[in-house]
């Protein structure tokens, strides 16, 4: 995949459905969609944007399609969560996830984030490798902030 044909776009209401579809697809593939997923995916503007977060999208300029999404959830003025990152089938493994995650990290820095964390599952091997390459480290003293049954690892980085 030639990443020069990719534009990173911020959230806009017309992209809310793309956010839901991309994330629902990967969650259903590996896990079950939980109540918290439904709440956030069905109303990202209320639960992510209006609370001080952001959602970024990878747009394939060649095909004019949204191919990935990632959320930045605000917890405190200097603590954010990288959340709901998904890449559609056919683009996974192409570097789009890394590109999007780097954009989210920059967005977090620009907002004054000092600690960026994420909650995931160890069975998502390629995601685990990506997070480690980006500089996330396992946080062992973890108390999950979000009650997702699928999460068995918390990772963090300091910006």
Z-matrix of the N, CA and C atoms (Angstrom, degrees):
N
C 1 1.470
C 2 1.511 1 108.73
N 3 1.285 2 116.46 1 130.55
C 4 1.455 3 122.15 2 177.24
C 5 1.528 4 108.53 3 -88.81
N 6 1.323 5 115.59 4 107.77
C 7 1.461 6 119.49 5 -174.71
C 8 1.522 7 113.80 6 -73.10
N 9 1.343 8 117.64 7 -2.42
C 10 1.461 9 119.20 8 175.16
C 11 1.526 10 110.80 9 -73.10
N 12 1.322 11 116.65 10 -15.11
C 13 1.464 12 120.58 11 178.05
C 14 1.527 13 111.80 12 -92.60
N 15 1.338 14 116.84 13 12.92
C 16 1.458 15 121.58 14 -177.02
C 17 1.526 16 109.59 15 -110.37
N 18 1.313 17 115.61 16 131.87
C 19 1.465 18 121.65 17 174.20
C 20 1.523 19 107.50 18 -116.09
N 21 1.327 20 116.36 19 134.22
C 22 1.463 21 121.06 20 175.40
C 23 1.522 22 107.65 21 -89.61
N 24 1.321 23 115.79 22 123.02
C 25 1.465 24 121.69 23 -177.84
C 26 1.521 25 110.31 24 -114.41
N 27 1.343 26 117.11 25 142.70
C 28 1.462 27 120.03 26 173.75
C 29 1.530 28 110.42 27 -79.96
N 30 1.312 29 115.71 28 166.91
C 31 1.462 30 121.43 29 179.33
C 32 1.523 31 111.34 30 -58.89
N 33 1.292 32 114.51 31 139.98
C 34 1.465 33 122.80 32 165.92
C 35 1.527 34 105.21 33 -143.17
N 36 1.322 35 117.80 34 150.27
C 37 1.477 36 120.05 35 -174.81
C 38 1.529 37 114.32 36 -52.15
N 39 1.338 38 117.62 37 -33.90
C 40 1.476 39 118.70 38 -179.02
C 41 1.530 40 112.56 39 -70.41
N 42 1.327 41 117.85 40 -11.54
C 43 1.472 42 120.80 41 178.10
C 44 1.536 43 112.75 42 -96.26
N 45 1.314 44 117.13 43 -1.99
C 46 1.468 45 121.10 44 -177.90
C 47 1.532 46 111.90 45 -57.79
N 48 1.321 47 116.80 46 -38.80
C 49 1.461 48 119.84 47 -178.85
C 50 1.532 49 111.32 48 -68.40
N 51 1.337 50 117.34 49 -36.51
C 52 1.466 51 120.87 50 175.69
C 53 1.526 52 109.75 51 -61.40
N 54 1.321 53 116.64 52 -43.52
C 55 1.463 54 121.89 53 179.05
C 56 1.531 55 110.02 54 -57.47
N 57 1.325 56 116.30 55 -47.78
C 58 1.463 57 121.38 56 -179.37
C 59 1.534 58 110.90 57 -63.59
N 60 1.317 59 117.67 58 -48.72
C 61 1.470 60 121.43 59 -176.22
C 62 1.526 61 112.20 60 -63.59
N 63 1.326 62 117.33 61 -45.19
C 64 1.466 63 121.23 62 -178.63
C 65 1.525 64 110.25 63 -61.69
N 66 1.323 65 116.69 64 -46.20
C 67 1.463 66 119.76 65 -177.46
C 68 1.523 67 112.97 66 -74.01
N 69 1.304 68 116.40 67 -38.32
C 70 1.463 69 119.27 68 179.40
C 71 1.532 70 110.08 69 -62.24
N 72 1.316 71 116.76 70 -37.89
C 73 1.472 72 120.91 71 -178.52
C 74 1.523 73 111.75 72 -61.55
N 75 1.341 74 118.37 73 -47.97
C 76 1.472 75 118.45 74 -178.14
C 77 1.515 76 111.50 75 -73.43
N 78 1.331 77 117.40 76 -35.13
C 79 1.468 78 118.91 77 179.00
C 80 1.524 79 109.35 78 -63.28
N 81 1.331 80 117.03 79 -46.19
C 82 1.469 81 120.71 80 -179.79
C 83 1.520 82 111.81 81 -64.93
N 84 1.330 83 117.94 82 -30.50
C 85 1.466 84 121.41 83 -179.47
C 86 1.532 85 111.22 84 -67.33
N 87 1.326 86 116.62 85 -40.13
C 88 1.463 87 120.42 86 -173.52
C 89 1.524 88 114.94 87 -108.62
N 90 1.324 89 117.71 88 -24.85
C 91 1.464 90 121.83 89 -171.99
C 92 1.518 91 109.87 90 -141.45
N 93 1.320 92 115.97 91 -156.33
C 94 1.458 93 121.56 92 172.87
C 95 1.512 94 108.24 93 -117.67
N 96 1.317 95 116.72 94 143.98
C 97 1.461 96 120.89 95 175.52
C 98 1.528 97 106.75 96 -70.60
N 99 1.324 98 115.18 97 125.31
C 100 1.466 99 120.59 98 -176.93
C 101 1.529 100 110.30 99 -100.97
N 102 1.320 101 115.30 100 170.86
C 103 1.458 102 121.34 101 -177.76
C 104 1.531 103 111.51 102 -57.59
N 105 1.336 104 117.20 103 -43.77
C 106 1.468 105 121.21 104 179.70
C 107 1.526 106 110.75 105 -64.26
N 108 1.349 107 116.92 106 -37.40
C 109 1.465 108 120.02 107 175.75
C 110 1.525 109 110.23 108 -58.61
N 111 1.316 110 115.84 109 -49.51
C 112 1.465 111 120.60 110 -176.76
C 113 1.522 112 110.95 111 -59.76
N 114 1.320 113 115.34 112 -43.06
C 115 1.460 114 120.61 113 -179.10
C 116 1.538 115 109.99 114 -59.00
N 117 1.328 116 116.82 115 -51.57
C 118 1.469 117 121.98 116 -176.73
C 119 1.534 118 111.49 117 -70.95
N 120 1.333 119 116.89 118 -44.78
C 121 1.465 120 119.67 119 -176.69
C 122 1.522 121 112.82 120 -68.16
N 123 1.322 122 116.84 121 -31.47
C 124 1.461 123 119.85 122 -179.58
C 125 1.522 124 113.27 123 -82.69
N 126 1.337 125 117.04 124 -15.14
C 127 1.466 126 119.32 125 178.90
C 128 1.533 127 110.51 126 -149.44
N 129 1.338 128 117.17 127 63.83
C 130 1.464 129 120.12 128 -177.10
C 131 1.528 130 113.08 129 -63.38
N 132 1.309 131 116.21 130 -29.59
C 133 1.466 132 118.77 131 -179.77
C 134 1.527 133 110.24 132 -63.21
N 135 1.322 134 116.44 133 -43.84
C 136 1.470 135 120.94 134 -178.91
C 137 1.528 136 111.64 135 -70.10
N 138 1.334 137 117.32 136 -46.07
C 139 1.465 138 120.52 137 -170.59
C 140 1.526 139 114.77 138 -91.24
N 141 1.320 140 118.65 139 -14.25
C 142 1.467 141 120.54 140 179.92
C 143 1.531 142 112.13 141 -121.66
N 144 1.309 143 117.67 142 -51.99
C 145 1.468 144 121.55 143 -174.05
C 146 1.533 145 111.33 144 -72.74
N 147 1.328 146 116.95 145 -51.94
C 148 1.469 147 120.60 146 -175.94
C 149 1.531 148 112.79 147 -69.47
N 150 1.325 149 117.67 148 -14.27
C 151 1.467 150 120.81 149 178.29
C 152 1.534 151 111.23 150 -96.01
N 153 1.333 152 117.16 151 8.83
C 154 1.457 153 120.69 152 174.80
C 155 1.514 154 115.48 153 101.98
N 156 1.318 155 116.95 154 9.02
C 157 1.463 156 120.83 155 -179.90
C 158 1.514 157 111.96 156 -99.23
N 159 1.322 158 115.25 157 -165.65
C 160 1.459 159 121.21 158 -179.23
C 161 1.521 160 108.16 159 -153.51
N 162 1.307 161 115.88 160 158.07
C 163 1.460 162 122.30 161 171.27
C 164 1.520 163 105.66 162 -127.36
N 165 1.328 164 115.69 163 131.63
C 166 1.455 165 120.28 164 176.16
C 167 1.524 166 108.87 165 -114.28
N 168 1.318 167 115.07 166 148.96
C 169 1.457 168 122.16 167 -178.10
C 170 1.519 169 109.61 168 -125.80
N 171 1.328 170 116.14 169 146.37
C 172 1.461 171 121.58 170 170.39
C 173 1.525 172 106.33 171 -98.47
N 174 1.327 173 115.09 172 120.97
C 175 1.463 174 121.91 173 -179.07
C 176 1.521 175 108.30 174 -108.76
N 177 1.321 176 116.44 175 124.36
C 178 1.456 177 121.76 176 175.77
C 179 1.531 178 106.68 177 -82.73
N 180 1.340 179 115.44 178 108.88
C 181 1.457 180 120.05 179 -175.84
C 182 1.529 181 112.30 180 -68.28
N 183 1.324 182 116.49 181 -28.29
C 184 1.465 183 120.68 182 -178.77
C 185 1.528 184 111.09 183 -68.95
N 186 1.339 185 116.29 184 -44.19
C 187 1.465 186 120.23 185 -177.77
C 188 1.528 187 112.61 186 -99.21
N 189 1.342 188 116.49 187 -3.69
C 190 1.464 189 122.18 188 -177.94
C 191 1.529 190 112.08 189 55.16
N 192 1.337 191 115.76 190 46.39
C 193 1.463 192 120.27 191 179.33
C 194 1.525 193 110.62 192 -131.80
N 195 1.321 194 114.53 193 152.39
C 196 1.463 195 121.85 194 173.11
C 197 1.521 196 106.20 195 -83.90
N 198 1.348 197 117.16 196 124.31
C 199 1.461 198 119.90 197 -174.93
C 200 1.530 199 113.45 198 -115.51
N 201 1.335 200 117.24 199 -7.53
C 202 1.464 201 119.65 200 178.93
C 203 1.522 202 109.45 201 -161.63
N 204 1.325 203 114.83 202 157.51
C 205 1.460 204 120.95 203 179.11
C 206 1.523 205 109.16 204 -147.03
N 207 1.327 206 115.61 205 151.30
C 208 1.458 207 121.10 206 177.50
C 209 1.524 208 108.48 207 -153.26
N 210 1.326 209 115.82 208 138.20
C 211 1.463 210 120.51 209 -178.61
C 212 1.519 211 111.17 210 -106.36
N 213 1.322 212 114.09 211 151.51
C 214 1.452 213 123.08 212 172.19
C 215 1.517 214 105.52 213 -120.88
N 216 1.330 215 115.45 214 111.70
C 217 1.469 216 120.56 215 -176.94
C 218 1.521 217 109.36 216 -102.48
N 219 1.322 218 115.82 217 128.94
C 220 1.463 219 120.76 218 179.69
C 221 1.529 220 110.00 219 -85.57
N 222 1.337 221 115.86 220 129.69
C 223 1.462 222 121.49 221 173.92
C 224 1.525 223 110.67 222 -107.08
N 225 1.333 224 116.24 223 -46.89
C 226 1.471 225 122.19 224 174.84
C 227 1.523 226 106.57 225 -140.10
N 228 1.321 227 117.18 226 178.17
C 229 1.469 228 119.98 227 -178.71
C 230 1.515 229 113.03 228 -58.30
N 231 1.335 230 117.73 229 -29.41
C 232 1.465 231 119.36 230 -177.98
C 233 1.526 232 113.90 231 -122.84
N 234 1.324 233 116.40 232 15.49
C 235 1.463 234 120.38 233 178.73
C 236 1.534 235 110.01 234 -133.67
N 237 1.333 236 114.29 235 123.02
C 238 1.463 237 121.27 236 -178.41
C 239 1.523 238 109.15 237 -130.92
N 240 1.318 239 114.40 238 162.81
C 241 1.465 240 121.31 239 177.66
C 242 1.525 241 109.35 240 -119.45
N 243 1.331 242 115.93 241 132.65
C 244 1.459 243 121.60 242 169.00
C 245 1.530 244 104.45 243 -81.88
N 246 1.314 245 116.70 244 123.06
C 247 1.462 246 120.17 245 -170.46
C 248 1.525 247 111.17 246 -142.37
N 249 1.302 248 114.81 247 156.66
C 250 1.472 249 121.32 248 171.05
C 251 1.527 250 113.05 249 50.56
N 252 1.340 251 115.42 250 53.67
C 253 1.455 252 118.56 251 176.41
C 254 1.519 253 109.07 252 -94.94
N 255 1.315 254 115.99 253 124.52
C 256 1.452 255 120.74 254 178.66
C 257 1.515 256 111.44 255 -143.09
N 258 1.316 257 115.38 256 145.28
C 259 1.461 258 122.94 257 176.75
C 260 1.526 259 106.50 258 -124.52
N 261 1.324 260 117.35 259 133.95
C 262 1.466 261 118.92 260 -176.58
C 263 1.526 262 110.61 261 -69.11
N 264 1.324 263 114.75 262 154.10
C 265 1.461 264 121.93 263 177.53
C 266 1.522 265 108.71 264 -54.33
N 267 1.316 266 115.99 265 143.67
C 268 1.447 267 120.44 266 -179.38
C 269 1.521 268 112.79 267 95.76
N 270 1.329 269 116.75 268 -21.47
C 271 1.463 270 121.12 269 177.75
C 272 1.525 271 111.35 270 -114.82
N 273 1.328 272 116.55 271 -6.61
C 274 1.457 273 119.53 272 179.33
C 275 1.524 274 109.21 273 -66.55
N 276 1.339 275 116.03 274 139.42
C 277 1.458 276 120.58 275 -178.55
C 278 1.512 277 114.22 276 83.04
N 279 1.332 278 117.12 277 5.33
C 280 1.464 279 120.93 278 -176.72
C 281 1.526 280 113.44 279 -98.64
N 282 1.325 281 117.16 280 0.05
C 283 1.459 282 120.47 281 -178.43
C 284 1.520 283 113.99 282 95.44
N 285 1.324 284 116.19 283 -3.22
C 286 1.474 285 119.88 284 -179.31
C 287 1.527 286 110.77 285 -66.39
N 288 1.319 287 117.55 286 -41.31
C 289 1.461 288 121.07 287 178.95
C 290 1.521 289 111.53 288 -59.22
N 291 1.335 290 116.02 289 -43.33
C 292 1.470 291 120.77 290 179.67
C 293 1.529 292 109.93 291 -64.01
N 294 1.318 293 116.61 292 -46.05
C 295 1.458 294 121.78 293 179.17
C 296 1.532 295 110.94 294 -57.51
N 297 1.311 296 115.97 295 -45.63
C 298 1.459 297 121.43 296 -178.60
C 299 1.528 298 110.99 297 -68.90
N 300 1.331 299 117.22 298 -42.17
C 301 1.464 300 120.61 299 178.93
C 302 1.533 301 110.71 300 -63.12
N 303 1.329 302 117.06 301 -39.51
C 304 1.466 303 120.25 302 177.42
C 305 1.533 304 110.56 303 -62.80
N 306 1.319 305 116.66 304 -37.87
C 307 1.468 306 120.77 305 178.05
C 308 1.528 307 110.67 306 -66.49
N 309 1.336 308 116.68 307 -38.64
C 310 1.477 309 120.69 308 177.96
C 311 1.531 310 110.11 309 -66.47
N 312 1.325 311 117.09 310 -40.30
C 313 1.470 312 120.85 311 178.35
C 314 1.533 313 109.65 312 -62.22
N 315 1.322 314 117.38 313 -43.21
C 316 1.471 315 120.91 314 176.91
C 317 1.528 316 111.17 315 -62.16
N 318 1.328 317 115.67 316 -42.03
C 319 1.469 318 121.01 317 178.29
C 320 1.528 319 109.68 318 -60.50
N 321 1.323 320 116.58 319 -43.37
C 322 1.472 321 121.31 320 179.03
C 323 1.534 322 110.15 321 -61.51
N 324 1.337 323 116.87 322 -46.08
C 325 1.479 324 121.00 323 178.41
C 326 1.527 325 110.51 324 -58.03
N 327 1.326 326 115.88 325 -45.20
C 328 1.465 327 120.81 326 -178.55
C 329 1.524 328 112.44 327 -63.29
N 330 1.309 329 116.50 328 -23.41
C 331 1.467 330 121.00 329 179.82
C 332 1.528 331 112.20 330 -93.26
N 333 1.332 332 116.66 331 2.96
C 334 1.462 333 119.77 332 177.72
C 335 1.517 334 114.48 333 88.07
N 336 1.315 335 116.59 334 16.90
C 337 1.467 336 120.72 335 179.82
C 338 1.529 337 110.20 336 -67.00
N 339 1.328 338 115.49 337 133.75
C 340 1.466 339 121.22 338 175.16
C 341 1.535 340 110.36 339 -105.01
N 342 1.330 341 116.80 340 -36.17
C 343 1.467 342 121.78 341 179.23
C 344 1.522 343 108.51 342 -124.80
N 345 1.330 344 115.15 343 120.51
C 346 1.459 345 121.79 344 176.51
C 347 1.522 346 106.74 345 -112.01
N 348 1.319 347 117.22 346 126.39
C 349 1.457 348 119.60 347 -179.95
C 350 1.520 349 110.50 348 -128.34
N 351 1.314 350 115.04 349 166.59
C 352 1.454 351 121.18 350 175.59
C 353 1.522 352 108.57 351 -146.82
N 354 1.300 353 115.08 352 156.11
C 355 1.461 354 122.53 353 175.08
C 356 1.517 355 107.01 354 -120.15
N 357 1.333 356 115.96 355 133.13
C 358 1.457 357 118.96 356 -176.13
C 359 1.524 358 109.83 357 -148.25
N 360 1.321 359 114.58 358 -162.07
C 361 1.452 360 121.04 359 179.30
C 362 1.524 361 108.15 360 -134.90
N 363 1.329 362 115.33 361 133.65
C 364 1.462 363 121.26 362 -176.39
C 365 1.524 364 113.84 363 -60.15
N 366 1.325 365 117.53 364 -22.41
C 367 1.471 366 118.09 365 -178.13
C 368 1.535 367 111.87 366 -74.02
N 369 1.331 368 117.24 367 -11.68
C 370 1.463 369 121.18 368 175.77
C 371 1.529 370 107.68 369 -85.44
N 372 1.332 371 115.36 370 74.03
C 373 1.474 372 122.62 371 -170.60
C 374 1.524 373 113.14 372 -56.13
N 375 1.327 374 118.13 373 -46.54
C 376 1.463 375 118.99 374 -177.24
C 377 1.532 376 110.50 375 -67.80
N 378 1.310 377 117.81 376 -35.55
C 379 1.473 378 120.56 377 176.71
C 380 1.522 379 110.15 378 -65.02
N 381 1.327 380 116.92 379 -42.31
C 382 1.468 381 120.87 380 179.29
C 383 1.532 382 110.86 381 -59.92
N 384 1.336 383 116.67 382 -43.42
C 385 1.469 384 120.94 383 178.93
C 386 1.522 385 110.38 384 -63.29
N 387 1.323 386 116.39 385 -43.23
C 388 1.460 387 120.71 386 -179.89
C 389 1.528 388 110.55 387 -61.33
N 390 1.321 389 117.17 388 -48.02
C 391 1.463 390 120.24 389 -178.02
C 392 1.529 391 110.98 390 -61.02
N 393 1.330 392 116.37 391 -39.59
C 394 1.468 393 119.77 392 178.56
C 395 1.528 394 110.46 393 -65.97
N 396 1.330 395 117.83 394 -43.03
C 397 1.471 396 121.52 395 178.36
C 398 1.530 397 111.21 396 -60.28
N 399 1.318 398 116.22 397 -34.85
C 400 1.460 399 121.01 398 -179.08
C 401 1.530 400 112.17 399 -75.39
N 402 1.344 401 116.60 400 -15.16
C 403 1.458 402 120.00 401 178.25
C 404 1.515 403 115.47 402 110.29
N 405 1.326 404 117.56 403 6.32
C 406 1.463 405 119.83 404 176.12
C 407 1.525 406 109.27 405 -74.49
N 408 1.326 407 115.75 406 142.30
C 409 1.464 408 121.94 407 177.40
C 410 1.524 409 108.30 408 -122.61
N 411 1.324 410 115.14 409 147.79
C 412 1.464 411 118.85 410 178.43
C 413 1.520 412 109.86 411 -63.40
N 414 1.310 413 115.38 412 135.75
C 415 1.460 414 123.30 413 178.43
C 416 1.518 415 106.17 414 -105.24
N 417 1.328 416 116.89 415 105.43
C 418 1.463 417 120.79 416 -171.30
C 419 1.525 418 114.33 417 -76.30
N 420 1.305 419 116.87 418 -31.81
C 421 1.462 420 119.93 419 -178.09
C 422 1.523 421 108.78 420 -84.81
N 423 1.329 422 115.35 421 54.89
C 424 1.457 423 115.96 422 -167.92
C 425 1.518 424 114.06 423 -90.80
N 426 1.300 425 111.18 424 129.91
C 427 1.459 426 120.42 425 166.97
C 428 1.509 427 104.02 426 -114.89
N 429 1.296 428 115.96 427 115.98
C 430 1.453 429 120.02 428 -177.96
C 431 1.515 430 109.68 429 -65.97
N 432 1.323 431 115.31 430 133.59
C 433 1.458 432 120.43 431 177.39
C 434 1.528 433 110.46 432 -83.24
N 435 1.306 434 114.81 433 -30.93
C 436 1.460 435 120.35 434 -176.96
C 437 1.519 436 107.66 435 -114.54
N 438 1.289 437 116.06 436 136.50
C 439 1.458 438 119.74 437 -174.50
C 440 1.529 439 111.41 438 -89.36
N 441 1.348 440 116.09 439 69.27
C 442 1.455 441 120.17 440 173.07
C 443 1.518 442 106.80 441 -97.47
N 444 1.306 443 116.78 442 125.01
C 445 1.466 444 120.80 443 -179.24
C 446 1.524 445 111.67 444 -63.58
N 447 1.331 446 117.39 445 -28.09
C 448 1.464 447 120.75 446 -175.35
C 449 1.521 448 113.64 447 -75.26
N 450 1.329 449 118.48 448 -17.39
C 451 1.466 450 120.96 449 -174.45
C 452 1.524 451 111.28 450 -77.19
N 453 1.342 452 115.22 451 125.19
C 454 1.465 453 119.57 452 176.62
C 455 1.529 454 111.88 453 -128.66
N 456 1.340 455 115.90 454 9.69
C 457 1.465 456 120.07 455 177.93
C 458 1.531 457 109.15 456 -151.10
N 459 1.330 458 114.22 457 140.51
C 460 1.456 459 121.42 458 172.20
C 461 1.513 460 106.08 459 -117.87
N 462 1.322 461 116.42 460 132.99
C 463 1.467 462 121.47 461 178.45
C 464 1.521 463 107.65 462 -125.47
N 465 1.350 464 115.32 463 153.20
C 466 1.461 465 118.63 464 -177.77
C 467 1.524 466 110.01 465 -145.41
N 468 1.312 467 114.05 466 160.08
C 469 1.466 468 121.52 467 170.79
C 470 1.515 469 106.70 468 -143.14
N 471 1.317 470 114.57 469 151.87
C 472 1.455 471 120.38 470 177.72
C 473 1.513 472 108.57 471 -109.57
N 474 1.325 473 115.30 472 130.69
C 475 1.466 474 120.79 473 -174.08
C 476 1.526 475 110.96 474 -102.90
